[in-house]
Amino acid sequence: MEYQANNLQMSEQISLQVNGEVRQCSPHTRLPDFLQQLGMNPRMVAVEYNGEILHRQFWENTEIKPGDRLEVVTIVGGG
């Protein structure tokens, strides 16, 4: 039974592009959660979502969908 559950979980993954590379995540994953799964600090990045800059106020309500295209840029401070 455990094997079937793992197999089902794998088949539920969706594919998207992140900085030109194919990545996968679970359906209904919210953008901040996905960024954390990638090892990124959501407070330190800017995101282009399907060709448009996505303002941070909309991130929490943005669910990753199959075929989405993200460009994620790390913000670097300094002077």
C-alpha positions as CSV (number, residue, x, y, z in Angstrom):
1,M,0.0,0.0,0.0
2,E,2.8,2.4,0.8
3,Y,4.3,1.9,-2.7
4,Q,1.0,2.8,-4.3
5,A,0.7,5.9,-2.2
6,N,4.2,7.0,-3.2
7,N,3.5,6.2,-6.8
8,L,0.2,8.2,-6.7
9,Q,2.0,11.2,-5.1
10,M,4.7,11.2,-7.9
11,S,2.0,11.2,-10.6
12,E,0.3,14.2,-9.0
13,Q,3.4,16.4,-9.6
14,I,3.0,19.3,-12.1
15,S,5.7,20.7,-14.3
16,L,6.7,24.3,-14.7
17,Q,9.7,26.3,-15.8
18,V,11.9,28.2,-13.3
19,N,14.7,30.3,-14.8
20,G,14.5,28.2,-18.0
21,E,14.7,24.8,-16.2
22,V,11.9,22.3,-15.8
23,R,10.9,21.9,-12.1
24,Q,8.1,20.0,-10.4
25,C,5.8,20.6,-7.5
26,S,2.6,19.4,-6.0
27,P,-0.7,20.9,-7.3
28,H,-2.1,23.8,-5.4
29,T,1.4,24.9,-4.1
30,R,1.4,28.5,-3.3
31,L,4.2,30.7,-4.7
32,P,5.9,31.5,-1.3
33,D,5.9,27.7,-0.4
34,F,7.4,26.8,-3.8
35,L,10.2,29.4,-3.4
36,Q,11.0,27.9,0.0
37,Q,11.1,24.4,-1.6
38,L,13.7,25.7,-4.0
39,G,15.7,26.9,-1.1
40,M,15.0,30.6,-1.7
41,N,14.1,33.2,0.9
42,P,10.8,34.7,-0.5
43,R,11.8,38.0,1.1
44,M,15.0,38.2,-0.9
45,V,13.7,37.6,-4.5
46,A,11.7,39.2,-7.2
47,V,9.4,37.1,-9.4
48,E,8.3,37.3,-13.0
49,Y,5.2,35.1,-13.4
50,N,4.3,34.1,-16.9
51,G,6.0,37.2,-18.3
52,E,4.7,39.7,-15.8
53,I,6.3,41.1,-12.7
54,L,4.2,39.7,-9.8
55,H,3.9,42.1,-6.9
56,R,4.5,40.6,-3.5
57,Q,1.0,41.4,-2.3
58,F,-0.4,38.7,-4.7
59,W,2.1,35.9,-3.9
60,E,0.1,34.3,-1.1
61,N,-2.9,33.9,-3.4
62,T,-0.9,32.6,-6.4
63,E,-1.0,28.8,-6.9
64,I,1.5,27.2,-9.2
65,K,-0.2,25.7,-12.3
66,P,1.1,23.3,-14.9
67,G,3.2,25.0,-17.6
68,D,3.8,28.2,-15.5
69,R,7.0,30.1,-16.3
70,L,8.8,31.8,-13.5
71,E,11.9,33.9,-13.6
72,V,13.2,34.4,-10.0
73,V,15.9,37.0,-9.3
74,T,17.7,37.2,-6.0
75,I,17.9,40.7,-4.5
76,V,21.4,41.7,-3.5
77,G,22.0,44.7,-1.2
78,G,25.1,46.7,-1.1
79,G,26.6,49.9,-2.3
